[in-house]
Every structure is written in structure tokens, then in C-alpha cells.
Amino acid sequence: MPSAQYYKKQAKILLTWAKTTNDKAYANRLRVRAAMELEQAEKARAAVSDLDPLIAEFNDQQLRTRPR
């Protein structure tokens, strides 16, 4: 899955295009697509943050079971 930063960059590009076009319908489609990209960015961010507790637990287990 691409990172949240990737999706945000795509949204920024789409919004730039929406500002530069003279076709209002096309600009609206680009804005909608940018909003979808921002939703994907949030999902990507949430997916990573959901893993943080699992990674911490795994690391803790590795430290406890490590032979001395």
C-alpha cells in the first residue's frame, strides 16, 4: 500500500490541475478525485498506526525471550 504522503502528493497535484483548467466540470472531477486521494491517505495513515501497538508488543516479547 502506498504511503499517506504519496496520496497527499497526488491530491495536491490534482488540485493544482483543477485550479488551472478552464473547464468547470473537469475541475470538479479533479477535486472529487483529490478528495478520494485524501481519504486514501487517511486509510494509509490509520493502517500504519494500527500496527504500532502490535509492533511494540512483538518487540517486547523478543526482548523477554532473548537468551542471556
ChimeraX attribute file (.defattr): number of C-alpha atoms within 10 A of each C-alpha:
attribute: neighborCount
match mode: 1-to-1
recipient: residues
	/A:1	8
	/A:2	10
	/A:3	15
	/A:4	21
	/A:5	14
	/A:6	15
	/A:7	21
	/A:8	19
	/A:9	15
	/A:10	17
	/A:11	24
	/A:12	16
	/A:13	14
	/A:14	20
	/A:15	19
	/A:16	15
	/A:17	15
	/A:18	21
	/A:19	15
	/A:20	9
	/A:21	12
	/A:22	10
	/A:23	10
	/A:24	11
	/A:25	11
	/A:26	13
	/A:27	19
	/A:28	14
	/A:29	13
	/A:30	21
	/A:31	20
	/A:32	16
	/A:33	16
	/A:34	23
	/A:35	17
	/A:36	14
	/A:37	21
	/A:38	21
	/A:39	16
	/A:40	20
	/A:41	22
	/A:42	16
	/A:43	16
	/A:44	19
	/A:45	15
	/A:46	12
	/A:47	14
	/A:48	11
	/A:49	11
	/A:50	11
	/A:51	11
	/A:52	11
	/A:53	10
	/A:54	11
	/A:55	11
	/A:56	11
	/A:57	12
	/A:58	11
	/A:59	11
	/A:60	11
	/A:61	11
	/A:62	11
	/A:63	10
	/A:64	8
	/A:65	8
	/A:66	7
	/A:67	6
	/A:68	3
